[in-house]
Amino acid sequence: MALARSVAVKLINRSISAASIFSLEWAGARRVQAQRVRAFSALMSPPSKAVVYEREGPPDSVIKMIELPPVEVKENDVCVKMLAAPINPSDINRIEGVYPVRPKVPAVGGYEGVGEVYSVGSAVTRLAPGDWVIPSPPSSGTWQSYVVKDQSVWHKVSKDSPMEYAATIIVNPLTALRMLEDFTTLNSGDSIVQNGATSIVGQCIIQIARHRGIHSINIIRDRAGSDEAKEKLKGLGADEVFTESQLEVKNVKGLLANLPEPALGFNCVGGNSASKVLKFLSQGGTMVTYGGMSKKPITVSTSAFIFKVSPDIPVPSRCCYTRRILVRHGREMYSNVQKNLKPKA
Ligand SMILES: NC(=O)c1ccc[n+]([C@@H]2O[C@H](COP(=O)([O-])OP(=O)(O)OC[C@H]3O[C@@H](n4cnc5c(N)ncnc54)[C@H](OP(=O)(O)O)[C@@H]3O)[C@@H](O)[C@H]2O)c1
């Protein structure tokens, strides 16, 4: 499975600003705790470089890199040296303070990633130094060089996985998988439509759909490089890719040639882009909204609202919040994804 994220950050070997700041309340608490524990020669983590924010706000102004002191690795804890962690849109939204579920500040950024076990507490038997692990379900605070958490947080992954795949396997690929499975029964030969198709979720939808013989109709925004983006998505298996401006026609379905009308659509943009997804949907189809990248309210045309409403689905739109599903089924789903979708050679 080809998966690219240009914004993945590698936290190792990242230099920290000369003015490392220890002003955080909890950093102080950790240091006091660390000093107390050292007296008993407890197992300690190395000091950790961390991307933190003490208050919510624009990431550019509220985040900073600091050095956190060592913490105790208790008997059930695992100390993980983080190798890579992505910057997902929801990470930015958490820092901005606009994401509904977010850690209390001060906080370390990041929610998923992959790391190598550095040391384990005395009661830990299922993980050993050198293993690669991901937090599953995802867990706050991956943007630091060493993370110490209870062993139940960590799920061992194969070291054969490319590092950037392992670091990003939970949030976006599993969202794509769940959305293709949980709202409508899709069979080989059916089709789906989505906007935000260049997103990682969008790219995963294209690939999983193709793997299952499902056609994908994809909408991207008009921007420099849109022709290259179209080619890239077609290379991943997209059947059709349209820019939003190409859909300013009376009969968008006339653009579909022989593809069947999709009964399922995905919207992660909002605004007028959502109405473009609705235009493609078959009567009674479902549009699943799982993001709002344009930060604009969803626009639904009157005709779509009247004529796309099915007797079974009172409104033509449902929402998806994958964290709930991940908490319950994340590890099982991760194994399925790993079994079914091999990285491209
Ligand atoms: N509900 C859930 O459980 C769940 C789980 C995972 C992700 N999500 C959501 O899914 C969405 C995609 O996540 P991702 O990590 O896959 O995204 P990503 O890889 O960072 O890609 C961002 C996408 O948004 C588009 N975009 C950015 N700004 C935009 C704007 N102002 N107007 C229109 N489009 C814009 C980009 O288009 P360009 O390529 O043209 O820049 C790109 O397609 C996000 O909203 C995220 O929060 C939700």
The ligand as an SDF file (V2000), in Angstrom:
LIG
                    3D

 48 52  0  0  0  0  0  0  0  0999 V2000
  -13.5860   11.5350   11.7410 N   0  0  0  0  0  0  0  0  0  0  0  0
  -12.4610   10.8770   12.0050 C   0  0  0  0  0  0  0  0  0  0  0  0
  -12.4150    9.9900   12.8410 O   0  0  0  0  0  0  0  0  0  0  0  0
  -11.2200   11.2450   11.2290 C   0  0  0  0  0  0  0  0  0  0  0  0
  -10.1050   10.3960   11.2390 C   0  0  0  0  0  0  0  0  0  0  0  0
   -8.9830   10.7510   10.4450 C   0  0  0  0  0  0  0  0  0  0  0  0
   -8.9760   11.9380    9.7200 C   0  0  0  0  0  0  0  0  0  0  0  0
  -10.0750   12.7550    9.7970 N   0  0  0  0  0  0  0  0  0  0  0  0
  -10.1360   14.0090    9.0360 C   0  0  0  0  0  0  0  0  0  0  0  0
   -9.9180   13.6900    7.6890 O   0  0  0  0  0  0  0  0  0  0  0  0
   -9.4290   14.8360    7.0220 C   0  0  0  0  0  0  0  0  0  0  0  0
   -8.2110   14.4300    6.1870 C   0  0  0  0  0  0  0  0  0  0  0  0
   -7.1470   14.0390    7.0600 O   0  0  0  0  0  0  0  0  0  0  0  0
   -5.7150   13.6620    6.4370 P   0  0  0  0  0  0  0  0  0  0  0  0
   -4.7310   13.4670    7.5270 O   0  0  0  0  0  0  0  0  0  0  0  0
   -5.9260   12.5490    5.4770 O   0  0  0  0  0  0  0  0  0  0  0  0
   -5.3960   15.0260    5.6530 O   0  0  0  0  0  0  0  0  0  0  0  0
   -4.0570   15.4770    4.9060 P   0  0  0  0  0  0  0  0  0  0  0  0
   -3.3350   14.3000    4.3650 O   0  0  0  0  0  0  0  0  0  0  0  0
   -3.3320   16.4370    5.7830 O   0  0  0  0  0  0  0  0  0  0  0  0
   -4.6620   16.2760    3.6400 O   0  0  0  0  0  0  0  0  0  0  0  0
   -5.4020   17.4280    3.8160 C   0  0  0  0  0  0  0  0  0  0  0  0
   -6.4420   17.5000    2.7090 C   0  0  0  0  0  0  0  0  0  0  0  0
   -7.2790   18.6280    2.8910 O   0  0  0  0  0  0  0  0  0  0  0  0
   -7.2460   19.4350    1.6920 C   0  0  0  0  0  0  0  0  0  0  0  0
   -7.3520   20.8180    2.1240 N   0  0  0  0  0  0  0  0  0  0  0  0
   -6.5430   21.4740    2.9600 C   0  0  0  0  0  0  0  0  0  0  0  0
   -6.9930   22.7330    3.1520 N   0  0  0  0  0  0  0  0  0  0  0  0
   -8.1270   22.8470    2.4120 C   0  0  0  0  0  0  0  0  0  0  0  0
   -9.0430   23.9120    2.1810 C   0  0  0  0  0  0  0  0  0  0  0  0
   -8.8980   25.1040    2.7690 N   0  0  0  0  0  0  0  0  0  0  0  0
  -10.0900   23.6740    1.3490 N   0  0  0  0  0  0  0  0  0  0  0  0
  -10.2320   22.4890    0.7500 C   0  0  0  0  0  0  0  0  0  0  0  0
   -9.3990   21.4350    0.9480 N   0  0  0  0  0  0  0  0  0  0  0  0
   -8.3510   21.6230    1.7670 C   0  0  0  0  0  0  0  0  0  0  0  0
   -5.9130   19.1020    1.0290 C   0  0  0  0  0  0  0  0  0  0  0  0
   -6.0000   19.3820   -0.3440 O   0  0  0  0  0  0  0  0  0  0  0  0
   -4.6930   19.7570   -1.2020 P   0  0  0  0  0  0  0  0  0  0  0  0
   -4.0080   18.4800   -1.5670 O   0  0  0  0  0  0  0  0  0  0  0  0
   -5.2530   20.4440   -2.3820 O   0  0  0  0  0  0  0  0  0  0  0  0
   -3.8180   20.6440   -0.3570 O   0  0  0  0  0  0  0  0  0  0  0  0
   -5.8490   17.5980    1.3200 C   0  0  0  0  0  0  0  0  0  0  0  0
   -6.6940   16.8740    0.4510 O   0  0  0  0  0  0  0  0  0  0  0  0
   -9.1150   15.8730    8.0960 C   0  0  0  0  0  0  0  0  0  0  0  0
  -10.2080   16.7660    8.1760 O   0  0  0  0  0  0  0  0  0  0  0  0
   -9.0590   15.0210    9.3540 C   0  0  0  0  0  0  0  0  0  0  0  0
   -9.3280   15.7530   10.5180 O   0  0  0  0  0  0  0  0  0  0  0  0
  -11.1810   12.4200   10.5280 C   0  0  0  0  0  0  0  0  0  0  0  0
  1  2  1  0
  2  3  2  0
  2  4  1  0
  4  5  1  0
  4 48  2  0
  5  6  2  0
  6  7  1  0
  7  8  2  0
  8  9  1  0
  8 48  1  0
  9 10  1  0
  9 46  1  0
 10 11  1  0
 11 12  1  0
 11 44  1  0
 12 13  1  0
 13 14  1  0
 14 15  2  0
 14 16  1  0
 14 17  1  0
 17 18  1  0
 18 19  2  0
 18 20  1  0
 18 21  1  0
 21 22  1  0
 22 23  1  0
 23 24  1  0
 23 42  1  0
 24 25  1  0
 25 26  1  0
 25 36  1  0
 26 27  1  0
 26 35  1  0
 27 28  2  0
 28 29  1  0
 29 30  1  0
 29 35  2  0
 30 31  1  0
 30 32  2  0
 32 33  1  0
 33 34  2  0
 34 35  1  0
 36 37  1  0
 36 42  1  0
 37 38  1  0
 38 39  2  0
 38 40  1  0
 38 41  1  0
 42 43  1  0
 44 45  1  0
 44 46  1  0
 46 47  1  0
M  CHG  2   8   1  16  -1
M  END
$$$$
